[in-house]
Amino acid sequence: MEKYRVGLGYDLHRFTEKKDFMLLGGFRINCGFGLEAVSDGDAVLHAVSDAVCGAACLGDIGDYFPPSDKKNQGADSKRIAETILAKIKKKYKIENIDITLVAEKPRLVSYKKDITSSLKDVFEIPDVNLKIKSKEKKEVLGGAGALSCLAVVLLKGF
């Protein structure tokens, strides 16, 4: 009997003028500002990695990459994702990923295919769905000065 597990991940980062680009799903977007974070700030990879952790009952990425640990300053979020994937590889396979990226700026629609393609490469799966939503100028999910991401992952046990 096949065993399926579902996990939900969420991440939010405020914008910063200290960077002139942001990483989303492992894809670099040159937009004149970036995301404030201990790591490289890739909210998409963080949310998906947390969703994988949730589905596999592995806590969250902060358990493996504590923000208080100086060696995690500027950490590559692809490395974070790879670490989490290594923890599940003998028990689970990712079946699909569904992501909702919420931001007023930058306009991300033109990057949707690039972000999705990058995610397929990082997580080595064919099925990734990415939705991009605005906040309708409401002060929700970090307000206009932040970008947030929600991710749902379906794992299949061996």
Backbone as CSV, one residue per row, in Angstrom:
resi,resn,N_x,N_y,N_z,CA_x,CA_y,CA_z,C_x,C_y,C_z
1,MET,0.832,-1.182,0.000,0.000,0.000,0.000,0.883,1.255,0.000
2,GLU,0.614,2.176,-0.915,1.378,3.414,-1.001,0.933,4.381,0.089
3,LYS,1.884,5.095,0.640,1.597,6.046,1.703,1.890,7.453,1.182
4,TYR,0.894,8.318,1.267,1.068,9.705,0.835,1.045,10.621,2.047
5,ARG,1.831,11.672,1.965,1.894,12.656,3.049,1.900,14.048,2.427
6,VAL,1.236,14.985,3.092,1.133,16.360,2.609,1.790,17.287,3.621
7,GLY,2.532,18.276,3.111,3.148,19.271,3.971,2.872,20.675,3.456
8,LEU,2.772,21.607,4.379,2.552,23.016,4.066,3.753,23.816,4.540
9,GLY,4.255,24.676,3.691,5.376,25.548,4.055,5.016,26.996,3.802
10,TYR,5.642,27.876,4.562,5.383,29.313,4.437,6.673,30.067,4.725
11,ASP,6.892,31.142,3.982,8.032,32.014,4.277,7.693,33.436,3.864
12,LEU,8.349,34.372,4.517,8.143,35.790,4.261,9.460,36.517,4.473
13,HIS,9.770,37.428,3.565,10.959,38.264,3.727,10.623,39.693,3.343
14,ARG,11.145,40.615,4.120,10.972,42.040,3.814,11.968,42.448,2.733
15,PHE,11.619,43.483,1.995,12.503,44.008,0.963,13.640,44.793,1.596
16,THR,14.780,44.808,0.908,15.922,45.599,1.349,16.582,46.245,0.136
17,GLU,17.067,47.444,0.347,17.815,48.154,-0.693,19.300,47.776,-0.652
18,LYS,19.702,46.956,0.329,21.098,46.534,0.460,21.495,45.531,-0.620
19,LYS,20.519,44.980,-1.316,20.763,44.052,-2.423,20.075,44.619,-3.657
20,ASP,20.551,44.240,-4.840,19.904,44.732,-6.059,19.263,43.606,-6.866
21,PHE,19.111,42.430,-6.262,18.464,41.293,-6.914,17.838,40.416,-5.840
22,MET,16.951,39.529,-6.279,16.398,38.530,-5.373,16.428,37.170,-6.053
23,LEU,16.462,36.146,-5.238,16.386,34.774,-5.718,15.013,34.235,-5.362
24,LEU,14.353,33.646,-6.354,13.052,33.012,-6.127,13.056,31.660,-6.829
25,GLY,12.950,30.610,-6.042,12.981,29.262,-6.604,14.317,28.912,-7.216
26,GLY,15.370,29.589,-6.796,16.700,29.360,-7.351,16.989,30.193,-8.586
27,PHE,16.044,31.017,-9.004,16.218,31.862,-10.186,16.484,33.309,-9.752
28,ARG,17.495,33.925,-10.356,17.900,35.293,-10.007,17.069,36.313,-10.787
29,ILE,16.498,37.271,-10.044,15.715,38.348,-10.644,16.404,39.665,-10.309
30,ASN,16.911,40.342,-11.325,17.565,41.638,-11.155,16.485,42.711,-11.162
31,CYS,16.170,43.219,-9.966,15.044,44.143,-9.852,15.385,45.421,-9.085
32,GLY,16.635,45.591,-8.688,17.036,46.811,-7.994,16.876,46.769,-6.484
33,PHE,16.350,45.675,-5.943,16.240,45.490,-4.492,16.214,43.992,-4.231
34,GLY,16.355,43.627,-2.969,16.402,42.213,-2.636,15.545,41.882,-1.445
35,LEU,15.800,40.719,-0.871,15.048,40.246,0.284,15.977,40.133,1.485
36,GLU,15.547,40.707,2.588,16.313,40.696,3.830,16.197,39.315,4.467
37,ALA,17.336,38.725,4.796,17.309,37.377,5.380,18.666,37.013,5.949
38,VAL,18.673,35.996,6.793,19.921,35.433,7.287,20.616,34.716,6.133
39,SER,19.837,33.960,5.356,20.384,33.230,4.211,20.352,34.139,2.981
40,ASP,20.306,33.526,1.791,20.198,34.329,0.570,18.786,34.868,0.350
41,GLY,17.828,34.458,1.200,16.489,35.030,1.182,15.523,34.438,0.174
42,ASP,15.804,33.265,-0.366,14.924,32.667,-1.370,13.670,32.116,-0.680
43,ALA,12.638,32.960,-0.612,11.404,32.601,0.090,10.722,31.376,-0.519
44,VAL,10.848,31.181,-1.818,10.216,30.036,-2.477,10.907,28.737,-2.049
45,LEU,12.227,28.697,-2.129,12.932,27.486,-1.707,12.734,27.213,-0.219
46,HIS,12.643,28.264,0.579,12.410,28.087,2.017,11.033,27.489,2.269
47,ALA,10.002,28.021,1.604,8.640,27.518,1.804,8.516,26.069,1.336
48,VAL,9.085,25.755,0.182,9.004,24.381,-0.332,9.788,23.436,0.578
49,SER,10.967,23.834,1.007,11.763,22.986,1.900,11.028,22.748,3.215
50,ASP,10.376,23.775,3.752,9.582,23.600,4.970,8.388,22.689,4.732
51,ALA,7.779,22.765,3.551,6.660,21.876,3.229,7.127,20.419,3.185
52,VAL,8.303,20.178,2.613,8.866,18.823,2.592,9.112,18.359,4.026
53,CYS,9.701,19.231,4.837,9.933,18.888,6.246,8.619,18.526,6.939
54,GLY,7.596,19.327,6.698,6.304,19.073,7.326,5.713,17.738,6.920
55,ALA,5.743,17.439,5.633,5.177,16.177,5.146,5.925,14.972,5.709
56,ALA,7.225,15.093,5.897,8.051,13.984,6.387,8.236,14.006,7.909
57,CYS,7.558,14.926,8.592,7.673,15.072,10.057,9.121,15.316,10.489
58,LEU,9.761,16.254,9.791,11.164,16.579,10.078,11.341,17.955,10.720
59,GLY,10.303,18.516,11.294,10.415,19.847,11.882,10.383,20.902,10.808
60,ASP,11.331,21.829,10.865,11.410,22.875,9.842,12.875,23.182,9.538
61,ILE,13.104,23.989,8.508,14.485,24.234,8.081,15.310,24.937,9.148
62,GLY,14.668,25.660,10.043,15.384,26.306,11.141,16.029,25.314,12.098
63,ASP,15.497,24.092,12.132,16.103,23.046,12.970,17.463,22.620,12.424
64,TYR,17.634,22.716,11.121,18.862,22.282,10.464,19.795,23.446,10.130
65,PHE,19.209,24.625,9.981,19.953,25.846,9.652,19.504,26.961,10.595
66,PRO,19.881,26.885,11.872,19.430,27.886,12.843,19.896,29.299,12.457
67,PRO,18.987,30.263,12.485,19.368,31.633,12.146,20.444,32.205,13.062
68,SER,20.527,31.691,14.279,21.517,32.183,15.241,22.935,31.703,14.945
69,ASP,23.069,30.689,14.116,24.375,30.133,13.783,25.024,30.990,12.692
70,LYS,26.141,31.588,13.001,26.828,32.502,12.065,27.188,31.853,10.733
71,LYS,27.402,30.536,10.724,27.757,29.881,9.459,26.590,29.857,8.467
72,ASN,25.389,30.194,8.936,24.228,30.232,8.047,24.002,31.619,7.438
73,GLN,24.848,32.584,7.800,24.757,33.920,7.211,24.991,33.820,5.706
74,GLY,24.019,34.235,4.919,24.152,34.202,3.467,24.049,32.809,2.868
75,ALA,23.554,31.834,3.635,23.484,30.447,3.157,22.735,30.336,1.835
76,ASP,23.232,29.478,0.980,22.628,29.186,-0.315,21.377,28.338,-0.090
77,SER,20.223,28.847,-0.502,18.964,28.132,-0.280,18.868,26.846,-1.084
78,LYS,19.623,26.737,-2.169,19.666,25.456,-2.890,20.314,24.397,-2.005
79,ARG,21.316,24.797,-1.236,21.968,23.862,-0.306,20.993,23.444,0.793
80,ILE,20.167,24.381,1.244,19.139,24.066,2.240,18.189,23.015,1.667
81,ALA,17.700,23.250,0.448,16.784,22.296,-0.194,17.451,20.936,-0.376
82,GLU,18.698,20.927,-0.817,19.423,19.668,-1.025,19.583,18.901,0.287
83,THR,19.820,19.600,1.381,19.949,18.960,2.696,18.645,18.276,3.086
84,ILE,17.537,18.955,2.882,16.231,18.389,3.224,15.912,17.203,2.312
85,LEU,16.211,17.342,1.020,15.970,16.236,0.084,16.775,14.990,0.464
86,ALA,18.001,15.195,0.918,18.839,14.062,1.329,18.217,13.324,2.516
87,LYS,17.502,14.051,3.363,16.879,13.440,4.540,15.677,12.573,4.183
88,ILE,15.050,12.821,3.038,13.851,12.042,2.687,14.097,10.986,1.609
89,LYS,15.247,11.018,0.953,15.448,10.221,-0.270,15.266,8.715,-0.095
90,LYS,15.470,8.172,1.084,15.322,6.724,1.287,13.895,6.320,1.656
91,LYS,13.047,7.315,1.949,11.686,7.000,2.387,10.590,7.565,1.495
92,TYR,10.871,8.751,0.881,9.821,9.450,0.144,10.323,10.010,-1.182
93,LYS,9.366,10.204,-2.072,9.609,10.873,-3.346,8.595,12.009,-3.440
94,ILE,9.045,13.171,-3.904,8.112,14.283,-4.090,7.287,14.001,-5.344
95,GLU,5.981,13.997,-5.191,5.066,13.782,-6.317,4.744,15.099,-7.022
96,ASN,4.431,16.123,-6.252,4.193,17.429,-6.858,4.347,18.533,-5.819
97,ILE,4.512,19.745,-6.351,4.665,20.946,-5.524,3.705,21.989,-6.070
98,ASP,2.973,22.629,-5.166,2.067,23.719,-5.538,2.452,24.930,-4.704
99,ILE,2.707,26.054,-5.372,3.244,27.250,-4.724,2.371,28.454,-5.030
100,THR,2.160,29.282,-4.009,1.527,30.580,-4.200,2.512,31.635,-3.710
101,LEU,2.947,32.481,-4.628,3.887,33.565,-4.345,3.076,34.849,-4.291
102,VAL,3.186,35.592,-3.182,2.350,36.770,-2.972,3.238,38.006,-2.827
103,ALA,3.065,38.956,-3.771,3.881,40.180,-3.739,3.240,41.262,-4.603
104,GLU,3.410,42.497,-4.177,2.990,43.640,-4.994,4.065,44.003,-6.007
105,LYS,5.321,43.816,-5.592,6.449,44.116,-6.470,7.530,43.091,-6.217
106,PRO,8.408,42.847,-7.133,8.337,43.276,-8.527,7.245,42.499,-9.256
107,ARG,6.914,42.903,-10.455,5.951,42.168,-11.273,6.626,40.847,-11.660
108,LEU,6.092,39.735,-11.217,6.767,38.445,-11.361,6.221,37.558,-12.477
109,VAL,5.129,37.946,-13.081,4.495,37.097,-14.093,5.458,36.703,-15.206
110,SER,6.280,37.628,-15.647,7.202,37.316,-16.757,8.306,36.336,-16.346
111,TYR,8.486,36.092,-15.047,9.511,35.167,-14.560,8.940,33.793,-14.192
112,LYS,7.649,33.627,-14.336,6.965,32.422,-13.871,7.570,31.143,-14.467
113,LYS,7.794,31.104,-15.767,8.356,29.904,-16.404,9.781,29.641,-15.933
114,ASP,10.574,30.697,-15.763,11.957,30.533,-15.311,12.014,30.015,-13.874
115,ILE,11.172,30.557,-13.010,11.136,30.101,-11.612,10.694,28.645,-11.558
116,THR,9.646,28.314,-12.309,9.130,26.942,-12.337,10.186,25.972,-12.855
117,SER,10.866,26.341,-13.916,11.915,25.493,-14.487,13.034,25.262,-13.478
118,SER,13.437,26.313,-12.793,14.483,26.193,-11.779,14.042,25.247,-10.657
119,LEU,12.801,25.382,-10.219,12.284,24.515,-9.157,12.260,23.050,-9.588
120,LYS,11.898,22.804,-10.834,11.898,21.426,-11.344,13.303,20.840,-11.289
121,ASP,14.302,21.672,-11.588,15.696,21.222,-11.524,16.140,20.978,-10.083
122,VAL,15.849,21.919,-9.196,16.280,21.800,-7.798,15.677,20.561,-7.146
123,PHE,14.366,20.344,-7.352,13.680,19.243,-6.678,13.574,17.980,-7.535
124,GLU,14.114,18.054,-8.760,14.174,16.906,-9.660,12.821,16.229,-9.834
125,ILE,11.812,17.037,-10.164,10.473,16.509,-10.416,9.863,17.222,-11.627
126,PRO,8.924,16.563,-12.296,8.306,17.180,-13.472,7.114,18.079,-13.159
127,ASP,6.500,17.911,-11.976,5.268,18.640,-11.673,5.453,19.695,-10.593
128,VAL,5.522,20.940,-11.036,5.581,22.088,-10.137,4.570,23.097,-10.659
129,ASN,3.687,23.551,-9.783,2.717,24.568,-10.157,3.013,25.836,-9.373
130,LEU,3.074,26.961,-10.068,3.377,28.244,-9.441,2.268,29.229,-9.771
131,LYS,1.705,29.802,-8.708,0.703,30.856,-8.853,1.296,32.140,-8.292
132,ILE,1.093,33.242,-8.988,1.594,34.531,-8.523,0.396,35.427,-8.265
133,LYS,0.319,35.939,-7.042,-0.820,36.755,-6.629,-0.335,38.093,-6.081
134,SER,-1.144,39.111,-6.257,-0.856,40.393,-5.617,-1.569,40.416,-4.268
135,LYS,-1.280,41.421,-3.481,-1.923,41.578,-2.182,-3.133,42.509,-2.279
136,GLU,-3.471,42.876,-3.513,-4.596,43.790,-3.752,-4.448,45.071,-2.922
137,LYS,-3.181,45.478,-2.772,-2.829,46.693,-2.033,-3.303,46.668,-0.574
138,LYS,-3.445,45.478,-0.020,-3.821,45.308,1.388,-2.567,45.041,2.200
139,GLU,-2.595,45.395,3.451,-1.455,45.173,4.342,-1.540,43.780,4.962
140,VAL,-1.474,42.756,4.114,-1.511,41.374,4.572,-0.194,40.689,4.227
141,LEU,0.098,39.610,4.915,1.294,38.806,4.629,2.547,39.655,4.470
142,GLY,2.780,40.532,5.426,3.978,41.360,5.398,3.786,42.713,4.754
143,GLY,2.609,42.979,4.220,2.320,44.271,3.608,3.077,44.498,2.310
144,ALA,3.027,45.727,1.830,3.654,46.077,0.546,5.174,45.975,0.588
145,GLY,5.760,45.988,1.775,7.210,45.958,1.900,7.802,44.569,2.028
146,ALA,7.027,43.548,1.642,7.513,42.180,1.794,6.939,41.275,0.707
147,LEU,7.575,40.139,0.575,7.142,39.093,-0.344,6.917,37.845,0.505
148,SER,5.839,37.121,0.237,5.587,35.896,0.991,5.278,34.752,0.047
149,CYS,5.443,33.542,0.562,5.270,32.356,-0.260,4.663,31.238,0.580
150,LEU,3.681,30.567,0.001,3.079,29.380,0.594,3.324,28.220,-0.356
151,ALA,3.599,27.041,0.192,3.876,25.875,-0.647,3.229,24.641,-0.034
152,VAL,2.688,23.807,-0.903,2.144,22.511,-0.507,2.905,21.451,-1.303
153,VAL,3.321,20.405,-0.596,4.081,19.323,-1.207,3.379,18.002,-0.928
154,LEU,3.316,17.148,-1.933,2.806,15.800,-1.773,3.975,14.825,-1.878
155,LEU,4.184,14.055,-0.822,5.226,13.022,-0.812,4.568,11.654,-0.950
156,LYS,5.258,10.769,-1.650,4.827,9.389,-1.787,5.880,8.514,-1.121
157,GLY,5.441,7.684,-0.197,6.360,6.780,0.497,6.666,5.556,-0.329
158,PHE,7.815,4.954,-0.078,8.198,3.723,-0.796,7.696,2.524,-0.028
